Every structure is written in structure tokens, then in C-alpha cells.
Amino acid sequence: MFNKGMVCLTGAYGREAVESDWLQGKDFQIVSGPYCSIRDCEAIKADNGGDTVQLVFLNARGFAVFIEEI
């Protein structure tokens, strides 16, 4: 489903993307895709053939606020 080396996410439900929310397991939305959280890292990585994936978290203006590598 994801099949990308990089996945862009925004904060879910109108929230800004904040790293502490990610670490606490709150929901984020993949740009033009479903909701996900830190609990979905293994599924995202497996969907990419087990390769490393960069998760790029964007704010409401589309700027990267932090990046996680899984």
C-alpha cells in the first residue's frame, strides 16, 4: 500500500504534527492516505519490503517539522 522510501504525514483531526504526539502513540494522517500511529511502523516497513522508510511529518503549511526513520 505504501511502497515508498518516504511517507509524508500530518497531524490528525486538525492537530499540528508534534514529535511528542508521535512518541505517545497519537494518530497522524498519511498525506492522501489513511490514519496511522507509531504502532503501525512495522506494517509500513513490511509494506515497503522491509526497507528503511523515512516518515516526514508536515505542519499545516506543508513544512517538515521532524523526520523519523523506521
A tleap script that builds the chain and sets N, CA, C and O, in Angstrom:
source leaprc.protein.ff14SB
mol = sequence {
  NMET PHE ASN LYS GLY MET VAL CYS LEU THR
  GLY ALA TYR GLY ARG GLU ALA VAL GLU SER
  ASP TRP LEU GLN GLY LYS ASP PHE GLN ILE
  VAL SER GLY PRO TYR CYS SER ILE ARG ASP
  CYS GLU ALA ILE LYS ALA ASP ASN GLY GLY
  ASP THR VAL GLN LEU VAL PHE LEU ASN ALA
  ARG GLY PHE ALA VAL PHE ILE GLU GLU CILE
}
set mol.1.N position { 0.820 -1.199 0.000 }
set mol.1.CA position { 0.000 0.000 0.000 }
set mol.1.C position { 0.858 1.256 0.000 }
set mol.1.O position { 0.594 2.188 -0.760 }
set mol.2.N position { 1.882 1.289 0.844 }
set mol.2.CA position { 2.703 2.498 0.931 }
set mol.2.C position { 3.768 2.477 -0.154 }
set mol.2.O position { 3.835 3.386 -0.981 }
set mol.3.N position { 4.606 1.437 -0.152 }
set mol.3.CA position { 5.590 1.210 -1.199 }
set mol.3.C position { 6.408 2.434 -1.572 }
set mol.3.O position { 6.581 2.725 -2.756 }
set mol.4.N position { 6.904 3.143 -0.597 }
set mol.4.CA position { 7.722 4.319 -0.846 }
set mol.4.C position { 8.857 4.334 0.167 }
set mol.4.O position { 8.734 3.785 1.261 }
set mol.5.N position { 9.943 4.957 -0.201 }
set mol.5.CA position { 11.031 5.139 0.733 }
set mol.5.C position { 10.779 6.303 1.669 }
set mol.5.O position { 11.474 6.467 2.673 }
set mol.6.N position { 9.779 7.113 1.336 }
set mol.6.CA position { 9.435 8.275 2.148 }
set mol.6.C position { 7.918 8.407 2.213 }
set mol.6.O position { 7.234 8.319 1.194 }
set mol.7.N position { 7.402 8.617 3.412 }
set mol.7.CA position { 5.961 8.785 3.608 }
set mol.7.C position { 5.755 10.105 4.349 }
set mol.7.O position { 6.377 10.338 5.386 }
set mol.8.N position { 4.891 10.964 3.825 }
set mol.8.CA position { 4.600 12.253 4.461 }
set mol.8.C position { 3.321 12.142 5.289 }
set mol.8.O position { 2.318 11.585 4.845 }
set mol.9.N position { 3.387 12.689 6.504 }
set mol.9.CA position { 2.251 12.631 7.424 }
set mol.9.C position { 1.960 14.015 7.986 }
set mol.9.O position { 2.838 14.874 8.060 }
set mol.10.N position { 0.710 14.208 8.377 }
set mol.10.CA position { 0.290 15.428 9.068 }
set mol.10.C position { -0.392 15.019 10.371 }
set mol.10.O position { -0.760 13.858 10.547 }
set mol.11.N position { -0.554 15.959 11.264 }
set mol.11.CA position { -1.296 15.686 12.490 }
set mol.11.C position { -2.745 15.360 12.147 }
set mol.11.O position { -3.321 15.969 11.245 }
set mol.12.N position { -3.328 14.416 12.850 }
set mol.12.CA position { -4.715 14.012 12.584 }
set mol.12.C position { -5.699 14.907 13.331 }
set mol.12.O position { -5.366 15.507 14.353 }
set mol.13.N position { -6.899 14.983 12.807 }
set mol.13.CA position { -8.026 15.661 13.460 }
set mol.13.C position { -7.733 17.137 13.744 }
set mol.13.O position { -8.174 17.680 14.756 }
set mol.14.N position { -6.984 17.779 12.841 }
set mol.14.CA position { -6.702 19.202 12.985 }
set mol.14.C position { -5.519 19.546 13.879 }
set mol.14.O position { -5.205 20.724 14.054 }
set mol.15.N position { -4.851 18.532 14.453 }
set mol.15.CA position { -3.684 18.788 15.289 }
set mol.15.C position { -2.466 19.062 14.422 }
set mol.15.O position { -2.357 18.561 13.303 }
set mol.16.N position { -1.553 19.864 14.956 }
set mol.16.CA position { -0.259 20.039 14.311 }
set mol.16.C position { 0.580 18.788 14.568 }
set mol.16.O position { 0.384 18.100 15.570 }
set mol.17.N position { 1.506 18.498 13.669 }
set mol.17.CA position { 2.413 17.370 13.849 }
set mol.17.C position { 3.474 17.750 14.879 }
set mol.17.O position { 4.250 18.683 14.668 }
set mol.18.N position { 3.500 17.022 15.991 }
set mol.18.CA position { 4.453 17.261 17.068 }
set mol.18.C position { 5.089 15.920 17.431 }
set mol.18.O position { 4.392 14.919 17.589 }
set mol.19.N position { 6.401 15.908 17.560 }
set mol.19.CA position { 7.110 14.650 17.810 }
set mol.19.C position { 6.649 13.961 19.085 }
set mol.19.O position { 6.571 12.733 19.124 }
set mol.20.N position { 6.344 14.722 20.125 }
set mol.20.CA position { 5.898 14.103 21.376 }
set mol.20.C position { 4.570 13.366 21.175 }
set mol.20.O position { 4.341 12.338 21.812 }
set mol.21.N position { 3.692 13.872 20.301 }
set mol.21.CA position { 2.437 13.169 19.997 }
set mol.21.C position { 2.720 11.836 19.300 }
set mol.21.O position { 2.067 10.833 19.586 }
set mol.22.N position { 3.689 11.828 18.391 }
set mol.22.CA position { 4.066 10.593 17.703 }
set mol.22.C position { 4.558 9.561 18.714 }
set mol.22.O position { 4.138 8.404 18.688 }
set mol.23.N position { 5.444 9.987 19.597 }
set mol.23.CA position { 6.014 9.072 20.590 }
set mol.23.C position { 4.973 8.570 21.586 }
set mol.23.O position { 5.124 7.487 22.151 }
set mol.24.N position { 3.905 9.363 21.804 }
set mol.24.CA position { 2.822 8.954 22.704 }
set mol.24.C position { 1.794 8.064 22.013 }
set mol.24.O position { 0.859 7.589 22.657 }
set mol.25.N position { 1.952 7.834 20.715 }
set mol.25.CA position { 1.057 6.933 20.002 }
set mol.25.C position { -0.200 7.577 19.456 }
set mol.25.O position { -1.150 6.877 19.106 }
set mol.26.N position { -0.224 8.902 19.378 }
set mol.26.CA position { -1.409 9.578 18.822 }
set mol.26.C position { -1.462 9.368 17.314 }
set mol.26.O position { -0.463 9.022 16.684 }
set mol.27.N position { -2.644 9.585 16.750 }
set mol.27.CA position { -2.857 9.369 15.323 }
set mol.27.C position { -2.289 10.505 14.477 }
set mol.27.O position { -2.274 11.669 14.876 }
set mol.28.N position { -1.822 10.113 13.290 }
set mol.28.CA position { -1.389 11.036 12.244 }
set mol.28.C position { -2.048 10.563 10.968 }
set mol.28.O position { -2.516 9.427 10.890 }
set mol.29.N position { -2.089 11.435 9.959 }
set mol.29.CA position { -2.677 11.023 8.696 }
set mol.29.C position { -1.616 11.070 7.609 }
set mol.29.O position { -0.924 12.072 7.430 }
set mol.30.N position { -1.508 9.967 6.893 }
set mol.30.CA position { -0.629 9.937 5.734 }
set mol.30.C position { -1.242 10.850 4.688 }
set mol.30.O position { -2.444 10.779 4.435 }
set mol.31.N position { -0.433 11.708 4.072 }
set mol.31.CA position { -0.947 12.640 3.065 }
set mol.31.C position { -1.620 11.828 1.960 }
set mol.31.O position { -1.006 10.943 1.365 }
set mol.32.N position { -2.870 12.137 1.698 }
set mol.32.CA position { -3.703 11.428 0.712 }
set mol.32.C position { -3.819 9.935 1.043 }
set mol.32.O position { -3.873 9.093 0.146 }
set mol.33.N position { -3.857 9.624 2.329 }
set mol.33.CA position { -3.944 8.226 2.725 }
set mol.33.C position { -4.631 8.051 4.071 }
set mol.33.O position { -5.299 8.961 4.563 }
set mol.34.N position { -4.461 6.881 4.657 }
set mol.34.CA position { -5.150 6.549 5.911 }
set mol.34.C position { -4.469 7.146 7.142 }
set mol.34.O position { -3.401 7.752 7.056 }
set mol.35.N position { -5.111 6.959 8.272 }
set mol.35.CA position { -4.536 7.349 9.556 }
set mol.35.C position { -3.571 6.264 10.007 }
set mol.35.O position { -3.723 5.097 9.647 }
set mol.36.N position { -2.580 6.655 10.795 }
set mol.36.CA position { -1.644 5.689 11.347 }
set mol.36.C position { -1.045 6.264 12.623 }
set mol.36.O position { -1.262 7.430 12.955 }
set mol.37.N position { -0.292 5.434 13.332 }
set mol.37.CA position { 0.407 5.880 14.538 }
set mol.37.C position { 1.712 5.098 14.636 }
set mol.37.O position { 2.027 4.288 13.764 }
set mol.38.N position { 2.451 5.341 15.682 }
set mol.38.CA position { 3.719 4.644 15.891 }
set mol.38.C position { 3.513 3.130 15.943 }
set mol.38.O position { 4.440 2.371 15.660 }
set mol.39.N position { 2.313 2.686 16.299 }
set mol.39.CA position { 2.021 1.251 16.357 }
set mol.39.C position { 2.011 0.594 14.972 }
set mol.39.O position { 2.063 -0.631 14.864 }
set mol.40.N position { 1.945 1.408 13.921 }
set mol.40.CA position { 1.885 0.879 12.560 }
set mol.40.C position { 3.241 0.831 11.861 }
set mol.40.O position { 3.309 0.492 10.680 }
set mol.41.N position { 4.311 1.159 12.562 }
set mol.41.CA position { 5.644 1.213 11.940 }
set mol.41.C position { 6.034 -0.100 11.274 }
set mol.41.O position { 6.530 -0.101 10.148 }
set mol.42.N position { 5.815 -1.198 11.952 }
set mol.42.CA position { 6.202 -2.496 11.380 }
set mol.42.C position { 5.422 -2.793 10.100 }
set mol.42.O position { 5.988 -3.324 9.144 }
set mol.43.N position { 4.140 -2.460 10.071 }
set mol.43.CA position { 3.325 -2.700 8.873 }
set mol.43.C position { 3.780 -1.806 7.718 }
set mol.43.O position { 3.834 -2.255 6.573 }
set mol.44.N position { 4.102 -0.566 8.007 }
set mol.44.CA position { 4.575 0.351 6.968 }
set mol.44.C position { 5.905 -0.154 6.412 }
set mol.44.O position { 6.106 -0.178 5.198 }
set mol.45.N position { 6.807 -0.554 7.300 }
set mol.45.CA position { 8.102 -1.059 6.868 }
set mol.45.C position { 7.951 -2.354 6.072 }
set mol.45.O position { 8.604 -2.520 5.042 }
set mol.46.N position { 7.104 -3.266 6.530 }
set mol.46.CA position { 6.875 -4.527 5.824 }
set mol.46.C position { 6.278 -4.282 4.444 }
set mol.46.O position { 6.611 -4.977 3.484 }
set mol.47.N position { 5.399 -3.295 4.349 }
set mol.47.CA position { 4.771 -2.971 3.075 }
set mol.47.C position { 5.785 -2.403 2.090 }
set mol.47.O position { 5.555 -2.398 0.881 }
set mol.48.N position { 6.886 -1.933 2.609 }
set mol.48.CA position { 7.954 -1.395 1.770 }
set mol.48.C position { 9.052 -2.445 1.570 }
set mol.48.O position { 10.192 -2.097 1.263 }
set mol.49.N position { 8.719 -3.703 1.740 }
set mol.49.CA position { 9.675 -4.781 1.527 }
set mol.49.C position { 10.726 -4.899 2.611 }
set mol.49.O position { 11.774 -5.509 2.397 }
set mol.50.N position { 10.458 -4.322 3.774 }
set mol.50.CA position { 11.403 -4.388 4.872 }
set mol.50.C position { 12.496 -3.346 4.801 }
set mol.50.O position { 13.346 -3.274 5.689 }
set mol.51.N position { 12.486 -2.529 3.744 }
set mol.51.CA position { 13.484 -1.477 3.589 }
set mol.51.C position { 13.205 -0.322 4.544 }
set mol.51.O position { 12.089 -0.171 5.043 }
set mol.52.N position { 14.217 0.482 4.790 }
set mol.52.CA position { 14.078 1.651 5.644 }
set mol.52.C position { 13.123 2.655 5.003 }
set mol.52.O position { 13.157 2.880 3.793 }
set mol.53.N position { 12.281 3.248 5.827 }
set mol.53.CA position { 11.318 4.252 5.372 }
set mol.53.C position { 11.518 5.512 6.203 }
set mol.53.O position { 11.646 5.440 7.426 }
set mol.54.N position { 11.544 6.659 5.544 }
set mol.54.CA position { 11.582 7.929 6.250 }
set mol.54.C position { 10.157 8.451 6.369 }
set mol.54.O position { 9.451 8.592 5.370 }
set mol.55.N position { 9.742 8.736 7.597 }
set mol.55.CA position { 8.446 9.364 7.841 }
set mol.55.C position { 8.709 10.855 8.017 }
set mol.55.O position { 9.419 11.264 8.936 }
set mol.56.N position { 8.137 11.658 7.137 }
set mol.56.CA position { 8.331 13.103 7.169 }
set mol.56.C position { 7.035 13.730 7.682 }
set mol.56.O position { 5.983 13.602 7.056 }
set mol.57.N position { 7.123 14.399 8.811 }
set mol.57.CA position { 5.946 14.991 9.453 }
set mol.57.C position { 5.852 16.458 9.060 }
set mol.57.O position { 6.791 17.230 9.253 }
set mol.58.N position { 4.704 16.829 8.506 }
set mol.58.CA position { 4.491 18.167 7.981 }
set mol.58.C position { 3.538 18.962 8.859 }
set mol.58.O position { 2.612 18.409 9.452 }
set mol.59.N position { 3.778 20.280 8.935 }
set mol.59.CA position { 2.828 21.132 9.639 }
set mol.59.C position { 1.731 21.560 8.662 }
set mol.59.O position { 1.720 21.126 7.510 }
set mol.60.N position { 0.821 22.400 9.117 }
set mol.60.CA position { -0.329 22.813 8.294 }
set mol.60.C position { 0.096 23.580 7.041 }
set mol.60.O position { -0.652 23.631 6.066 }
set mol.61.N position { 1.282 24.171 7.060 }
set mol.61.CA position { 1.781 24.925 5.897 }
set mol.61.C position { 2.576 24.057 4.929 }
set mol.61.O position { 3.018 24.532 3.883 }
set mol.62.N position { 2.758 22.786 5.276 }
set mol.62.CA position { 3.464 21.873 4.395 }
set mol.62.C position { 4.959 21.800 4.624 }
set mol.62.O position { 5.678 21.199 3.825 }
set mol.63.N position { 5.440 22.404 5.705 }
set mol.63.CA position { 6.865 22.360 6.024 }
set mol.63.C position { 7.160 21.165 6.929 }
set mol.63.O position { 6.363 20.829 7.806 }
set mol.64.N position { 8.304 20.531 6.711 }
set mol.64.CA position { 8.707 19.409 7.555 }
set mol.64.C position { 9.059 19.920 8.942 }
set mol.64.O position { 9.838 20.864 9.077 }
set mol.65.N position { 8.490 19.303 9.976 }
set mol.65.CA position { 8.781 19.703 11.349 }
set mol.65.C position { 9.667 18.678 12.055 }
set mol.65.O position { 10.409 19.027 12.974 }
set mol.66.N position { 9.594 17.418 11.630 }
set mol.66.CA position { 10.541 16.413 12.103 }
set mol.66.C position { 10.462 15.181 11.197 }
set mol.66.O position { 9.490 14.976 10.469 }
set mol.67.N position { 11.512 14.378 11.271 }
set mol.67.CA position { 11.626 13.183 10.434 }
set mol.67.C position { 11.997 12.007 11.323 }
set mol.67.O position { 12.880 12.117 12.174 }
set mol.68.N position { 11.329 10.892 11.126 }
set mol.68.CA position { 11.651 9.645 11.820 }
set mol.68.C position { 12.039 8.616 10.763 }
set mol.68.O position { 11.410 8.543 9.708 }
set mol.69.N position { 13.053 7.835 11.035 }
set mol.69.CA position { 13.441 6.761 10.140 }
set mol.69.C position { 13.078 5.431 10.796 }
set mol.69.O position { 13.464 5.154 11.932 }
set mol.70.N position { 12.334 4.623 10.062 }
set mol.70.CA position { 11.925 3.331 10.616 }
set mol.70.C position { 12.469 2.204 9.762 }
set mol.70.O position { 12.235 1.034 10.063 }
savepdb mol mol.pdb
quit
